[in-house]
């Protein structure tokens, strides 16, 4: 048992390290592209503005205010609630009203919240955070009822884990909740073993609509 567990932990660490290296490589490529693009930015300014306006117009057309999310939660024997139904994935500029708090998916803003182990001290715009979930992030949220020791311990865990983010959310039902795309659960404390299980299964898990997509280069508080 011990050998198998150590092997699993080693495999998970290797997977996270591989994601971190890929993210760093992606950032280097982005910097190179940025320098190259700056040479022609003046010439392309007018064209780019027209494309942006058209893109935003296309994104908004026919978009429902509820984020095209219809369905309900089904709670498994492990306590994880899975969304059964549809979750829109359209980029929109309108405010989306999600059926759950925190939301587990749906139409969202075109800019994601940085989720490379980022810990935020203020509530997030759900529309940006949902985009992070689409990229395979696990989102840790808490209310003012959560113990400070638990908040501090969870923050430390998030900071050590790529494709995660954390923020307060006083609108949610329970003191501490974990969310990924299409799934969510409540945990009792930072030491609850279900925290580790949720991270293990859903950080860049099979539920991820866009595995490997960036968790940096987005929005930060």
N, C-alpha and C positions, 0 to 999 in steps of 0.2 A: 504493500500500500504506500509506504513512504517513498519507495523508488518511483512508483507511478506518479505520485503527487509532485515529486521534485522534477520529474520529466515534463509534466504538464506545465509547471511554473516556468521551467527553462524555455519551453516552447513558446509560452505566452510572452515572456520577456524578449525572446528573439523576434517574435512577430511585431511587437511594439517598437523595438529598435529598428526593424526593417522599415516600418511605417515612418519613423522619425527620419531615417536616412533619405527615404523617398521624398518626404516633405522638404528637407533641406535642399535636395537636388532640384526640386520643383521651384523653390525660392531662387536658387541661382539662375535657373533658366529664365524665370520671370524678370530678374534684374537685367539679364542680357537683352531680353526682348524689349524692356523698357528703354534702355539706352538706344537700341536700334530704332525704335519707334519715334524717339524724340527728334530724330533727324528730319522726319517728314510730317511732324505733328501740325506745323503751321499750314502746310498745303492741304492736309486732310481734315482741318478743323470744321469747315462748313459741311463737308460730306458726313463726317462723324456726327454732327449735331442733327442732321436730317435723319440718319439711321437711328439715333437714340430716340427721337420723338416718335418715329414710326414703330419702334420696338415697344415703347411704353404704351402706345395706342393699341397695339395688337394684344399686349398682355392684359389690358384692362377690359377688352371687349368680351362681353358675355360672362364675366366672372361673378360668381355668387358671393354674397357678403359672408356666408358661412364657410368659405374656404373650400367649397365642394366636398365637404366631409360629411358622410352620412353613415350611420351604423351604431354600434354599441360595444361596450367592453364585455369580454368573457374572461372570468378569472380562473386560472389554472390551479392545479393542486399545489404548485410551488408558490402561489401568491402573486404571480405576475399576471397583470391584466393585459389582454391582447385585443386590439381594436379589430372588430369584425365588420367590414364594410368598406367604403371608399375613402381615400385620402387624396385630395387634389395635390398637384405638384406644379401649378402654374405660378410664374413670377408676376406679382401684382403690385400696384402702388396704392390701391384702396386699403382701408383698414379691414382686416379679416376678423370676424367673430368666431372663435373656435368653440366647439361643443364641450371641451374638457379644459381643465386648468391644473397644471400646465398643459398645453396642447401636445398631442403626440404626432402631429403631421397635418398636412393640408396646404392650400395655396399659401405662398409666403413672399416676403420681400426678396429682391434679386441679390441683396447683400447679406451674407451670413455673419453671425457673431464669431469672432475668433474663438476657437475651441481646442487650442493646443495646450491643454492644462490651464486654461484661463479661469481665474476666480474673480468674480465681480461683486462689488459691495452694494450696488443699486439694482433695482428690478430692471429686467431687460424688456425690450420690445419683443413680444412673442413672435412677430413675423420674421425677425432676424434670427431668433433662436431656432425656430422650426427649420430654417434653411441649414443650420448646423446639424440638426438631427438627420436631415436628408443626406448629409455627408458622412453619416455613421458615428456621430458623437453621442455620448451619454451626458445628459443634463441633470445635475444635482440641484435641487431647489429646497428651500427651507423657509419657515415662518419665524416670527418673533418668539414663538413658543419653544423652538428648538434650543437645547442647552448649548451654551457657548463652547463647552469642551467638545461636543459633537460637531459643531460647525467648524471649529479649528481643525479637528482630526480629519474631517471630510475634505476641507480645503487643502490639507497637506497631501491627501491621496490624489486629489484632482491635479494638483501641481506636478505630480510625478507621472501622470498618465496622459499621453497624447490622445487626441480625439475625445476630450472631456471638457466640460465647462460647469460653472457653479454660480448661482445667484440667489438672492432672497426673492420670495414670492408670497406675500401675505394674503393673496387671494385663493391659494390652494387649501384643500380641506385638512391635510395632515401636516405635522411639523416638519417631516423630512420625506421627500419623494424623489424617486429616480425615474428618468424618462429617456426613452430612445424612440426612434421612428416606429410608431404603431404599437409600442409597449410601454407599460408603466407599473410601478409598484411603490408601496409605502414601506419604509424600514423604521425600526424602533430607535436606532441609535447608530453612531458611527461604527460601533463594534459588532453590529448585527452581521452575522455571516452572509446574509443575503446581499449585502453591499458588494462584497467581493464576487459573488456568483453573478450578479447583474452585470458588473463591469466585464467579467470574463466572457460572458455570453454575448453582450450587445455592443461593446466597443468595437466598431467596424464589423459587427456581426452580420449574420445572413439576412437580417431585416433591412440592411442598408440599401437605399435606392441607388446611391452614387458612391460605391466603395472607392476609397483612395482619393476622393476629391479633397481639395485644400481645406485646412482648418486654420490657416493663417492668411494674411492679406485681405481680411474682411473688416468688420467693424469692431472697434474696441471702445470702452467707456473712457 
